[in-house]
Amino acid sequence: MLQAFAKVLVLSLVVFATMGNVFAPEKPLKEVIRENQRMIKKSIRELEKEIRALETNQKKLEADIKKHAKMNQMVMI
């Protein structure tokens, strides 16, 4: 899933980079690539952080469910 997102992000960045800026001088291709790679890596880090947070939350919820099930508090579940 992350690879598909990264591919879409790269394609959108390439399209954006090729559009250019009318008022600013054109950036060298290496600089554009470097900026795009930074944005991609940042997006991947943010997604991985969200995934970790969701997994942690899931583990907490599973532990709570087990705890309440042992105490026969089915209303909480």
N, C-alpha and C positions, 0 to 999 in steps of 0.2 A: 504494500500500500504506500509506503514511504517512497519507494522508487517511482511509482506512478505519479505521485504528487510532485516529486523532484523533476520528473520529465516535463510535466505541464508547466511548472514554474520556470524551468529553463527555456522552454519554448516561448512563454509569455515575455520573459526578460529579453530574449533575442529579438522578438518583434518590437518591443519597446526600444531597445538599443538601436535598432536599425531605423526607427522613425526619426531619431536625432532631435536636436534642439536647434531651433532656428536662430536664436540670439547668442548662443555660446559657441565657442570654437569646438570642433569635433575632437573627441577624446581618442587616444590611441586604442587600438583593438585590445592590447594587453591590459590596459587599465579597465576597459569595459568588462573584460572576462574576469579580472580580479574582483571587481565590484559585484559582479553577478555570482561568483563563487562564494563570496562572503555572505551575500543575501541568502543563498541556498543553504549554506551551512548553518546560518542563524535560524532559518525556518525549520530545518531538521532538528536542531537542538530544542527549539520551542515545542515542536511536536513530540519529541521524545520525553520532554519534561511533563507535558500533559498526559502522555501515556503512563508514565511512572506514577503520577498523582492519581489517575484513575485506577490503576492496579492497586495502589495502597488503600484507596477508599474501598475498593471491592473486598480486599482482605479484611478490613475493619468491619464491613457490613456482614461478611460471612461469619466472622468471629462473634459478632453480636447476635446473629440469628441462632448460632449453635448454643450460645450462652442462654438465651431466652428459651430455646427449645428444651434444654436440660432442666430449666426451672419450671417447665410446663406453662409458660406464659405465651400461649399461642396468639393472644390478642396483639402482642407487640409485633409479631411476625406478619 
